[in-house]
Amino acid sequence: MRRVKPTSGADYVFFGALVLLVIFGFVMLASASSDLAKVRFGDGYYYITQQFIKGLLIGGAGFLLGYFMYYKRWEKWALPLLIGSVVLLVLVFTPLGLTTGGASRWVAIGPVSFQPAEILKLGFLVYMASWIGKNQNRGKRFFEGFVPFMVIAGVVAFLLFRQPATTTAVVLFAASLVMYFMAGARLRFLVLFGFFGALAVGLLIYLTPYRLERVMTYLRPETADVLGEGYHRDQALIAIGSGGLTGVGYGKSTTKLRYLPEPIGDSIFAVVAEELGFVGSSSLIFLFFVLVWRGFMIARRAPDSFSRLLVIGFSSLIGFQAFVNIGAVSGLLPLTGVPLPYISFGGTSLAVFLTMGGIILNVSKYRR
């Protein structure tokens, strides 16, 4: 592939927001995890060390690869990336898979464990950007565009639902739907996709008691058992409410050790709100807004269809996932199992989102 020289410098607003989010994540993870790590492992730095090694070091390498490698090379590897990520996803159902809390979301190869669903986010969106970008008329054709899109999405959704990772599937396909829409898809196709997607998720919720319980707790919180299905939601809201305007102080959360479920994962935003208050949690939300907004600005100036759709997909995914996580912890949405990008504990998640950030910055150096 012919080497192309950048036409401008990288987008430093996007880079600044990304760096601040990563720093914010490590600072809050250090607070949220220290007591828990002491209790479980006798080492208050256990989780922060794991996040540094499995998330920041690997993610930093992915970021540098994404930043320095010409973005067009990702298009060349789109299909192998998708196939490879799907194969990894299938491995969770083999003896290599790890099951925790009834969910099969991890693969362990020797001492190394990771979440294939996080890697799938990268592979799926790269492939969709390549597939749609090569012929944007596909968005206007039923059999050449919409049907293959539904088939690919359906296969991936089935594997994610089996783990189960329902919310991961929802945010991933919401991002791909934005890509499909921005490529000029007919409105009736988008309505059809939304209808079938909602039907599938609704049926899945109805047929699985624990999912139905979560939705009913959200719809009728006043009837939920505060020591049962409503416990997680209530403790998260208590933590957020306790923070007030400026918070109880960094490291002084009283809910993170004994009361709040998943304080280093899905519920870390509640710890942020309790310790840093409305000011700190609003600042975090603002950083996500800046990151996603600059991502879409980069997409507007992108030199070709592939890069434009790729950046739209990555930025939409970050935005949707942050919204769903924060909305669930705040009681605006039913409780979910997705981490807060760049903030929650999870090496695979951090590594993948850092790689996406590097690719977006590489695209920002090439403008039409």
Summary of the structure (lengths in Angstrom):
residues: 368
radius of gyration: 20.3
end to end distance: 19.2
largest distance: 63.4
contacts: 1281
relative contact order: 0.17
helix: 71%
strand: 4%
